[in-house]
């Protein structure tokens, strides 16, 4: 009797390790972009007030009521 080695089952190939680093970088970039937008949108009313206010009569999200 001859012993045969079991054949490995065919499955999806594992992704390369650099794909994980790229995805981590993309997610970190999206997080920092979201935080930046949140800070700027929160500070916008104060910046507009400090610089002299709105020159137009169009309503904007940061115009005072």
N, C-alpha and C positions, 0 to 999 in steps of 0.2 A: 504494500500500500504506500502510496506516495501522499505526503502532506502538502496541501496547497494553501497558500496564504489567502485569507479572505480579501475579496476585492472591496475597496471603499465604495460607499454609496455615492452616487452623483447628486450633488446639491448645488445650491447657488454659490458662486465664488465669493469669498470674503472681500469686502472693499479694501482698497489700499489704505495704508495708515495715513497718507497725506490727505485723503478725502476727509477724514475726521478733523484734522487740523484746519482745513479750509472751512468746513462747516462751523467749527468753533469760532473762527475769525469772523465769519459772516454774522453769526448770532451776536457776538460781542459788538460788532460795528452797529448792528441794528439796535441793540440796547443803548449804546452811547448816543446814537442819533435820536432815539425816543426821549432820553433824558434831556438832551440839549433842546429839543423842541418844546418840552414841557417847561423848562426854565425860561426860555425866551417868551413863550406865550403868556406865562404868568407875570413876567416883568414888563410886558409891552404897555399896559396902561400907565405905569409910572414913568416909563421912558417918554411916552407921548406927552404926558403932563409936564415933565421937566423941560422938554424942548419947545414948549409953547403951545401945545395942543393941536387940534385938528383944524386945518384951514378950510375944509369943505363942509357943507351942511349935510352930506350923506351919512346915514347912520352906519357905524362900524361896530364890531363886537366889543371894542374897548372904549367907545365913546360914553361919557357919563350920562346918566338918565336925566 
